[in-house]
Amino acid sequence: MDYPALERAARRGAAGEVMRQAASELEQVVTGRRALRAVRHPLGFVCLPVLRDGADGVCVHVFGPADPVLTAHQVHSHSWDLTSTVLYGRLGNRRMGVHEETERPTHRVFEVHSDASGVDELRPTGRLVRCLPGAEQTSARGQTYDLPAGEFHTTVVPDGRPAATLVLGRTLPGRADLSLGPLRAPGRRVVRRMCDAAQTVRIAQAALRRIHEPEPDPPSV
């Protein structure tokens, strides 16, 4: 996989090219030519990591209709610039206004430290903030959106249907992954659960099938 070429395709809106590349990677998983394992992410989706090349990474993120953390609207920001193309379904991102606040804070900022064993350690910082909802963006199949490093947001599946994205990330030096939590919450550890080979193949098969299916009409109001 050529990260720069894929990034250029996503940024110029060449959704067909991006989706073909995603389908090719998933087909390799299904046929056993790729031995990667899917990971159940604490934010409520399944990640298939298809490329790790220094600061650059590419993943397929698969969202189910009842992910518990997504429906809880967890507010977080990344240490990396994100460019994401929706492969099927719809995905919503609400940008959040987060401002330093000592008199009437609503949240404490936590740093998220991840290790190679799949453990995320959420460490409380002394940073108190006030968090207010900002603009919401919903992206549909074939659309691409960007989230710069450090921008707080929440991610939701807006209509309760499965969705998937091809995510390109470029880590920036000196940045940390951050999450907002209760003012008096202690630190905690979250374990990312690794799927076995059979589970990974089933996830890839389902995602591949939905990529090739026509997109269903949205539910009537």
C-alpha positions in Angstrom: 0.0 0.0 0.0 1.3 3.4 -1.0 0.3 5.9 1.7 1.1 9.1 -0.2 -0.9 7.9 -3.2 -3.8 6.9 -1.1 -3.7 10.3 0.7 -3.7 12.1 -2.6 -6.7 10.1 -3.8 -8.7 10.7 -0.6 -7.9 14.5 -0.7 -9.0 14.9 -4.3 -12.2 13.0 -3.6 -11.4 9.9 -5.7 -13.7 7.7 -3.6 -13.8 4.9 -6.1 -10.0 4.5 -5.9 -10.0 4.6 -2.1 -12.8 2.1 -1.9 -11.0 -0.3 -4.3 -7.9 -0.1 -2.2 -9.9 -0.8 1.0 -11.6 -3.8 -0.7 -8.3 -5.2 -1.9 -6.9 -5.1 1.6 -10.0 -6.8 3.0 -9.9 -9.5 0.4 -6.3 -10.3 1.4 -7.5 -10.7 5.0 -10.4 -13.0 3.9 -8.2 -15.2 1.7 -5.5 -15.4 4.3 -2.8 -13.5 2.3 -2.7 -11.0 5.2 -2.3 -12.3 8.7 -3.4 -9.2 10.6 -5.8 -9.4 13.6 -8.7 -7.0 14.2 -8.8 -5.1 17.4 -11.8 -4.0 19.4 -11.1 -0.4 20.2 -12.3 1.2 23.5 -14.1 3.9 21.6 -16.5 1.2 20.3 -15.4 0.2 16.8 -13.3 -2.6 15.4 -9.9 -1.6 13.8 -8.2 -3.6 11.1 -4.6 -2.1 10.9 -3.5 -2.5 7.3 -0.4 -0.3 7.3 2.1 0.9 9.9 5.0 2.9 8.3 6.7 5.2 10.8 4.4 8.1 11.6 1.9 7.0 8.9 -0.8 4.5 9.5 -3.9 3.2 7.6 -6.8 1.3 9.2 -10.3 0.1 8.3 -12.6 1.1 11.1 -15.8 -1.0 11.3 -18.7 0.5 13.4 -21.7 -1.5 14.6 -25.2 -0.1 15.4 -25.0 -0.5 19.1 -21.4 0.4 20.2 -21.7 1.3 23.9 -18.9 3.9 24.0 -20.0 5.7 20.8 -23.5 6.1 22.1 -22.0 7.6 25.3 -20.5 10.4 23.1 -16.9 10.2 24.5 -15.0 13.4 23.8 -11.4 12.8 22.7 -8.7 14.2 20.4 -5.9 12.5 18.5 -2.2 13.0 18.4 -2.3 12.6 14.6 -4.0 14.2 11.7 -6.8 12.1 10.4 -8.2 11.8 6.9 -11.2 9.4 6.7 -13.3 8.1 3.7 -16.6 6.5 4.4 -16.8 3.1 2.8 -20.4 2.4 3.6 -23.1 3.7 5.9 -23.0 7.1 7.6 -20.8 8.5 10.3 -21.2 11.7 12.4 -18.6 13.8 14.0 -19.4 16.6 16.3 -16.5 19.0 17.0 -16.4 20.3 20.6 -15.4 23.6 21.9 -13.0 22.9 24.8 -11.7 25.9 26.7 -9.5 26.3 29.8 -11.8 26.9 32.9 -10.9 26.9 36.6 -14.0 28.4 38.1 -16.8 26.4 36.4 -15.1 23.5 34.7 -17.2 20.6 33.3 -14.4 18.1 32.6 -10.8 17.1 33.4 -8.4 16.3 30.5 -6.9 12.8 30.6 -3.8 11.8 28.6 -4.1 8.4 26.9 -0.9 6.4 26.9 -1.0 3.2 24.8 1.5 0.3 24.9 2.3 -2.5 22.5 0.4 -5.0 24.6 -2.9 -3.3 23.8 -3.4 -1.4 27.1 -4.6 2.2 27.2 -3.7 4.0 30.4 -5.9 7.1 31.0 -3.9 9.5 33.3 -5.7 12.5 34.8 -3.9 15.8 34.2 -4.3 19.1 36.1 -6.0 20.7 33.1 -9.6 21.6 33.8 -11.8 22.7 30.9 -15.3 23.7 29.9 -16.7 21.6 27.0 -19.5 22.9 24.7 -20.9 21.2 21.6 -19.9 22.6 18.3 -20.7 22.0 14.7 -21.7 18.4 13.6 -20.7 16.9 10.3 -22.3 13.7 9.0 -20.5 12.0 6.1 -22.0 9.3 3.8 -20.6 6.6 1.6 -17.8 8.0 -0.6 -17.3 11.2 1.3 -14.0 12.2 3.0 -13.6 14.3 6.1 -10.5 15.6 8.0 -9.9 15.9 11.8 -6.7 17.7 12.7 -4.6 16.6 15.6 -5.7 18.1 18.9 -9.3 18.8 17.8 -11.8 17.5 20.4 -14.8 15.6 18.9 -17.3 12.8 19.4 -18.1 10.2 16.8 -21.5 8.5 16.4 -23.4 6.3 14.0 -26.3 8.6 13.4 -29.0 6.2 12.0 -28.1 2.9 13.8 -26.8 1.2 10.7 -23.4 -0.4 10.2 -20.7 1.9 8.8 -17.0 1.6 8.0 -14.2 4.1 7.1 -10.7 3.9 5.7 -8.7 6.0 8.0 -5.3 7.6 7.2 -3.4 9.0 10.2 -0.1 10.8 10.4 1.3 11.2 13.9 2.7 14.6 14.8 5.7 14.9 17.2 5.1 16.2 20.7 1.3 15.5 20.6 -0.7 13.3 23.0 -4.0 11.4 22.6 -6.4 13.1 25.0 -9.8 12.3 26.4 -12.3 14.3 28.6 -13.6 12.7 31.8 -15.3 13.6 35.1 -13.6 16.2 37.2 -12.9 13.8 40.1 -12.4 10.6 38.2 -9.2 8.6 38.9 -7.0 7.2 36.2 -7.9 3.9 34.7 -6.6 1.2 32.3 -8.5 0.0 29.3 -7.6 -3.2 27.4 -8.0 -3.4 23.7 -9.3 -6.9 22.9 -7.6 -8.7 20.0 -9.8 -10.8 17.7 -8.7 -14.2 16.7 -8.2 -15.2 13.1 -11.7 -16.5 12.5 -13.3 -13.4 14.0 -11.1 -11.2 11.9 -12.1 -13.0 8.7 -15.8 -12.7 9.6 -15.4 -9.0 10.2 -13.5 -8.4 7.0 -16.0 -10.5 5.0 -19.0 -8.5 6.4 -17.3 -5.2 5.6 -16.3 -6.4 2.1 -19.8 -7.5 1.4 -21.2 -4.1 2.4 -18.7 -2.2 0.3 -19.9 -4.1 -2.8 -23.6 -3.8 -2.0 -25.6 -0.8 -3.2 -26.2 1.7 -0.4 -29.7 1.4 1.0 -32.0 4.4 1.1 -32.0 6.3 4.4 -34.9 5.7 6.8 -37.9 7.9 6.3 -38.8 10.4 8.9 
